[in-house]
Amino acid sequence: MEHRENERAGIPELPLEQWRLGELSASRKNQLIAEFSEARIERELEALERSEQSFLRSAPNFLGTIENEASLPPQAKVLPLSKAWPFLAPLLVAAAALFTIYLPQKKTSTDSFFEDDILLKGDVKALAIYKQTDEGVLALADGALVKAGDVVQLVYNAEAYDYGIIISVDGTGHVTWHFPTDTSQATQLINGQPVPLKNSFRLDSSPRYERFFFLRSKSPIQLDLQNIAAGQDFSSVDTLPLPSEIDQFSFLLRK
Amino acid sequence: MVYRRCFRLLGDKMRAEEAMQDVFVKVVQAKDRLDLESNPGALLYRIATHTAFNMLRSSKRRPEVANSELILELAEVQGSSQDPTDRSFLKALLENEEESTRLMATYHYVDGMTIDELAAEFKMSASGIKKRLLNFKLRMKERGLADGT
């Protein structure tokens, strides 16, 4: 009966799904890597991602607009999926609002909160983050609590530096580039005043936190930040292992 | 993930979609009783598994057969001499078992999770998991569904 104990043909679904959702502990990940190899696990995770994308292509993109919990429709009819979306979508929105991390979403860009020529009031240090609310734009404090679906805007202040990079690392260890958005572009900053990035973005469903790093330097910055930052836990670590000539500023958003 | 899990157990696109709807109805209706803070993916996976099994159990009026691949896997593991394509085999396997035991048996025999992984998932000791699975196996044997090896 326990022939699968010592030799398993396939990677079990549940830990693989948990890995994909960022729920698997480092120790359990290491156990799976030791048993199945990292390359094989990566292939399986890629297959899951393809499956996910295939499923989402067959359905309306309801998850990208989750902001409020929907009300439950009175009827829970069983219909073919194509006919069931009018009933099913609110249910899924409501459930996804509860399970904010059940399905990782990509960060989505929207227009900036600020006009290009706006002068931001207040003391913007190296990096400030604003959140769009019903009442207007709210400046967030370092360590502020946010949730998936919140729309935030980054504003940087170059101060005495000429070059910069802004990235964030989420609770799954995924690295997102905010400035420049194309890593092949120059990283020259605009000096003189706080500068909003061209786009705000909607926070995704990654768990626990988003740690932003604003790296500034007097000279162009060329770093393999993907290798430096990806997969690391920055929940309580606010610096990257970088050369001392690069100034670092960290900003944490908790989820 | 929910759809994938339902499809794996039910082996039918339409029924997997039905099960997926049921899962989210349950989640919304039971939101006050669910622990949504820790490992929500695992919780969804468990609800999806439970929902798919309930659908299998309550489908005797339906003409479809259950996922034949799943039945074959269970038959292989259980060493049954019965025809594994007989729906009664799977129904007997699923009947009269506590939900948690049914989940454990599925995670172990169908999904290939180890005793240690089950212990972590169900927050039980490894010996407790082994005992539950052993008793499950004995009941299968009593019903003539396993060779007991």
Interface residues (C-beta under 8 A of the other chain):
Chain A: M1 E2 R4 E5 R8 A9 G10 P12 E13 L14 P15 E17 Q18 R20 L21 E23 R28 L48 S51 E52 F55 L72 A76 V78 P80 L81 A84 F87 L88 L91 L92 A94 A95 L98 F99 I101 Y102 L103
Chain B: M1 V2 Y3 R4 R5 R8 M14 E17 E18 Q21 D22 F24 V25 V27 V28 Q29 K31 L34 L36 N39 P40 G41 A42 L43 L44 Y45 V77 Y107 H108 Y109 D111 G112 M113 T114 I115 E117 A120 E121 L133 K137 T149
